[in-house]
């Protein structure tokens, strides 16, 4: 569909971003708005929603990358889907500026109501060498690429006679000790250990994994006592956990570390693999809008999920998820706002969808209120941690446990939480197949350079250089 074919004769609800919030709102409203004579338009450069909690398992080869995403065209059939980016919004005139994918044509898109659901992006710092040598763990492409890269490095190390290159290839560093970094590192270590055990030329002791965290603890979502137990667990597996430590430089993949307490040097590491998971920030697209923003660059929203400025709510404008500063009415959020996670995003989306319909009918709106049920994390096959609270029969600070029960709860919860029955079936079937046949540790070679074989056949391949993320 070209922009000239977009609906112009129907009231439009424009959804900016097709992630957790955008997908869920569209799914909830598409049929009802279509039946009422309107249209739900979803604009996103990706043709799918990514279920972010599965990225560590994708990076570890437990889940096929395509099964951790939910395709828009398959499940939003009553929506108008636009593959592009909203690069500006003029809400005063109810107009969004859209650019097609791959820097395609730019055009104006009129709307009657808008939902800002652009999510978050990786927050990076101007550390010398980071942009050239690091990789994030915020997209399905990064997770798939990281899996193949780790397995390729293991195969490379098994054949090189250069001890320095071997050591670099088998050293894997993750910066950021939140859920993404801790789960990602633990899952990848588990996969790497299996891959090395299948390689007669290597030993698990050849592997080196390092987790770097600037704060004095990891995983702020669980209690400090449980976080300390996770650190002890990781160290028992040979994983180095460096707390109160930050990355100072990453030039030529030579990492220089700094102690955050006294700013003194904290060691140096040579590695081929640097994964950056040190935080997220609101999608910067909102800076090109006339919506009110808070100090952290998030769209200001009320508890009813209407975008709200100093003079009150803006008519026809809604926001939720990581891109929005939504008050946490339970009083448990950092700074009084809901923390950016999938648990809040999906639940906010459902309330937002109800409120859109209620506003159209002139009915009272519902405030978003959700007490955190706890947190679960997978730390590799049959290993996990869980913190459960606010459930019937659980009093006080709740219960925390680890090991196989926590791992099983992690898989059941996220297998249930990923949208659509079709995706749930694919994920659970993979779990069963992996349990029967074991983990697949075969990398897809040259996935980052799909034309390489053809270039070699035609004599146009680039000069051989060291592989790079």
N, C-alpha and C positions, 0 to 999 in steps of 0.2 A: 504494500500500500504506500503510495506517495503521499506527501503532505496535502496535495490537492484533493486527495480522496478521503481525507479525514472528515468526520461528521461535522456539519456546520449548521444543521437545522434542528439540533436537539440540545437540551440542557446538558452541560458536561460537568461531571465530577472528575477533576484532574488529580491523579495520584502521582506524585513525584517520587519515584523509587519503588522497585518491586521486591524489596527484601521482606523481612518478617512482617512489618506493619503494612506496607503497600500490598503485598500478596494477600494477607489475611483480610484487610478491608475490602479489597477487590472481590475476593471470593465470597465474602459475606453479602456484598451489595450488588454484584453484577446482574443477577437475575431480577431482583426487585426493581432496580433502577431502569433496566431495559424494558421491563413490563410496564413501567410508568411513562415510557416514552423518552427517557433520557439515555445517556451513555456514560459508562465508566471508562476513562482513558488512563492507561498506565504507561508512563514513560520511564524507561530504564535502558542503559546500554547493554545490559546482560539479558538474554532471553530466559532467564531462570532466577529463582530465589535460592540462595545458598544457605544451607542449614549449618551455621558456623560452629556449633558444638561438635560437629563430626569432623572438622578439619584435622585435628590430631590423629584420628583413626584413619583418615584418608592418607595422611602423610606416613602412617605406619603400615599401609596396605591392608588394613582390616576391612575397609569399605571401598568399593569402586567409586572413583571420583564422580561419575555421572549420577550415582545413586544418592549422593549427598546434596544434590540440587533438585529443585522442583520446577519443571519447565512451564513457563507461562502459557504458551499456546495450547498445551495439552490440558491445562486445568483452569484457565481463565477464558473459556471459549465465548462467553458473552460480553467480553471486554474489547475495547479498541486498544490494541497494543502498538506502541511506538518504540522502535529500537533507536534510542538516542539519549542525549543528556539535556536536562533543563539547565540552561546556563544563565538564566535570569528570570525574575518574576516581578511584574508590576501589578501588585494586587489592587492598587487604586483604580486601574483600568481593566482588571480581571484578564490579564494577558501574560502568558509565559513565552519565553524565547527558547526554542528547542534546536539543538544541533544533532543531525543524524550521526550514526556511528562512523568511526574512522574519519572524523572531521568532515562529515558530509554536509549537505545543504542546511542552512539555518533558516528557520521560519517562525512566525508568530502563531501561537495557539491560544484561542480565546476559551475561557472557562467561566462557569457560574460558581462553582465551589472548588476548593483545592485542599489536598491533604499533603503536607510536607512530611515525607517519610524516607529521606535520603540516607538514614543510618549514619554510620561513622566510618572513618578511614584511619589507617595507621598513623600514629603520631611519632614522627621522627625528629631528631635533633641535629643541628649542624656539626656533627662529629666528623672530623676529617677521615675520609675513606669509607664511611658507612654507606653512602649512596652507591658507590661503585662496587662494593663487595658484599653487601648484606642482602637478605631476602626476608620478607615478612611471612606471616601465617594468618592472613586475613581474607584470602580468596581461594577458590578451588584450584585455580591454576598454580598458585604458590604451593599448595599442599601436594598436588600431583607431581609438580616439578621437584619438590624437596624429596619426596620418596625415591624417585628415580635417581636423583643426584647422590643421595646417601648410599644407595646400592651400587652405583657406578664407582664411587670413591672406594668402597670396600673391594670391588673387583680390581680396580687400579692398584690399590695398595698391595694386593696379594701377588702382584707380578713385578713391581718395581724393586730394583736393587739399591736405590737411593734411600738411605734411612731417614733423611730429613723430609723427603717427599712422602714417604710412607707414614711418617708421624703426622704430617700436616693432613694427609688424606683421611686418617683415622681419628682426627680430633674434631669434635662437633661442639659448637658453642651456641648457647641460646641466651640472649639478653632479655630479661623481663621475667619475674617470678610470679606473675598472676596465673590465672587458670590456663590461659592459652600457652604460656611458656612452660609451665610445669607439666601440664598434660602432654604438650607437644614433645618435650624432651624425653619424658618417661616412655611415651609410646614409640618414639623413634629408636631409643636405646633398646627397647624390647625387640623391635624388628631387626636392628643391626646385630644384636646378639644371636638371633636365629640365623641370619645370613652368614655370619662368621662361623657358626657351628657347622654349616653346610660346606664350608670352604676348608680343605685340608691344609692350606698354606697359611692360615691365620688362627689366632687364638683369641677368645673373648678378652683376655687381658691386654691385647694390643689396642683395644678401643679406649678412647678417652672422651668423656662427656662432661661439659662444664655448664652450670647454670649460674648466671650473674644477675644479682638483684641489688638495686641501689638502696632499698630499705633494709631494716633490720630483721625482716621476716618475709615469708612468701605467702601467697594465697590468702589475701585479706578477707575472702568470703567465708572462711572457717575460723574457728577459735584459734588463739595463739598456741594453745597446748596442742591442738590437732596439727597446726602448721609445723610445729617443731617435730612432731612425730613423722610427718611427711618428709621433712628434711633428713631425719634419721634413716627413714626407709630408703630414700634416694642414695644417701651415702653408703648404706649397706650394700647397694648394688654397684658401688664403685663410681657413682656420679659425684663430681665435685660441685658443691653448692657454696658460692661465694656471696655472702651477705654484706651489706654496707659497702658494696663495690659497684663501680660504674665503668663504662667503656669510655676511654679518653681519646683513643685513636684507633683506626683500622686500616691504615695505609698499607697497600700490598698484602692484605690479609695478615698483617702482623699486628696483633691486638695489644694495646697498652692499656692497663687498668689503673684505676685510681680509687683510693680509699675515701669514701664519702664523709667519714668522721673527721679526719685531719688533712684531707686532700693530698696525702702522700702517695707515691707510686705503690701499686698493689700487684705488680707482676706483669709478665708479658706472655702471650700465647700466639703460636703460629698455627693457623687453621685454614682449610679450604672451605669451611662451612660456618657461616655466621648468620644466625637467625635472630631477627629483631622482633620482639613482642612486647616492648616496653610502653604499652598504653595505646589509647585511641583518642580521637577527637571528632567532634561533629563534622559532618560533611561540609566542606567549605563552600558548596554551592549556595548556601543560605546567605552568604555575604553579598551576593548579587541580587538581593531581594529588598523590598521595602518592609519586611517583617521585623518586629522588635527582637533583638538578640540580647543574651545575657553576657557576662564577662568572659565566659568560656566559649563564646561563639555559637551557642545553642539557641534555637527559636524559643521564645518565652511562651509558655502555655499554661492554661489554668488546669485545675483538677478535672474539669469536664472535657479537656483536650482541645478546647478552642484556643487558637493563637490569641494571646492577650497582651496588650500594651499598657501604657500608663493610664490611658483613658478607658480601659475595659476591653472586652473581647472584640475581635475583628469579625465582622459578618462574613460567613462563607469561607472561613479559613481554619484549618485544623492541623494538628501536628502531634506526633507520638514517636516513641522509640529513642534511639541513641541521639538523634539530631535535635531532640526537644528537651527543654528543662521543665519536666513535669513534677509538680509538688508530690512528695511522698507523705500522704496523710497518716501513715502509721508512725511517723517520726523516726523511722530507722534509716532513712537515706542520708548519704553524705551531703552536708550542706542543706539538708531539707528537701532534696530532690531524689527522684528514683535513679538508681544506678543503671548504667547502660548494660543491660544483659537481655538475653532472649526471653527469659521468664517474664519480665515486665513488658517487653515489646509486643509479644503475642497477646497478652491479656489487655494491654492498652488498646490494641487494634480492635479487639472485639467490642470494647466499650465505645470506642470512637465510631464504629459502624452503627451501633445502636443509637448513638447520639445524633448522627447525621440524619437518620430516619426520624428521630424524635423532633429534631429542630424543624424538619420539613412539615411535620404534623402539628407543630405548635405545642408540643408536650414538654414537660420538664426534662432536663438533661441529668444524666447520672455522673457522679464524680468517680474517678478511678481510685480504687482502694484495694490494695493487695498486700497482705502480710507475707513476707518471704517464707516459703515452706522449707528452705534449707538449700543445700548444695551437694552435688555429687560430682565426682571426678574419676576418670579412668587413668590408671598409671601403668598401663600395659596389660597383657592378657592375665586375667584372674587376679589383678591387683587394682585397688581403688581406695577411695576415701569418701565418706558421706557424713553430712551434718544435717540432721532432720529435726524440725521443730514445728510448732503450731499445727500439729495434727491431733485428732482425738486421742486421749489417753496419754499424751506426752506433755509433761508439765515442766516448768522451770526453763532451763536453757536448751532443752531437747536432748537428743542422743546423738552420739558420734561413734562411728565404727569404721573399720577398714578391712582390707583383704578381699576375699571372694564375695562375701555378701554385698559389700559396697560396689564392687565391680559389676555384679549382676544388677543391682539397683540402677547404676549408671546406664547400663545398656537398655534395661526395660524402660526407664524414664525417657531417654532420648529417642529410642525406637518408637515409643508412643507419641512423643511430641512432634516429630517431623510431620509436616502436613501431608495429607492424602493417604488413602489406604494403599494405593499403588506403590508409593515410596516406602511405606512401612513394610510391605511385603518383600520388596527388593532388599531392604536392609536386613531384615530378620533371616531371609533365605541365605544371605551371605554369611551371617553369623553361624548358621547351621553348617554350611559347606566348609567354612574355615575350621569349625570344630571337628569335622570328619576328616578332612584332607590336610589340614595344617595351613599355615600362613604362606601366601604366595610371595616369594622374594625375587622374582624375575623383573629386572628393570626394563623399561621401554627405551632402548638406546636412541639417542639423537631426537628425543621428543621435542627438545627446544629448537632443533634445526631440521625440520621435516624434509627439506629439499636437499639435504647433504648427499644422500645416495644418488639422486638424479644429477646433482652437480658433479659428483665424481665420475658418473657415467659419461657426461658430456665434456669432461675436462675443464670444468669451470669452478671446481671446488676451491674455497679460500685456502691460503697457506695454512698448514697445520699449526695450531697453537694450543696451549694448555687449556683444557676444558674449564669452563667458568659457569657459575650460577647466573 
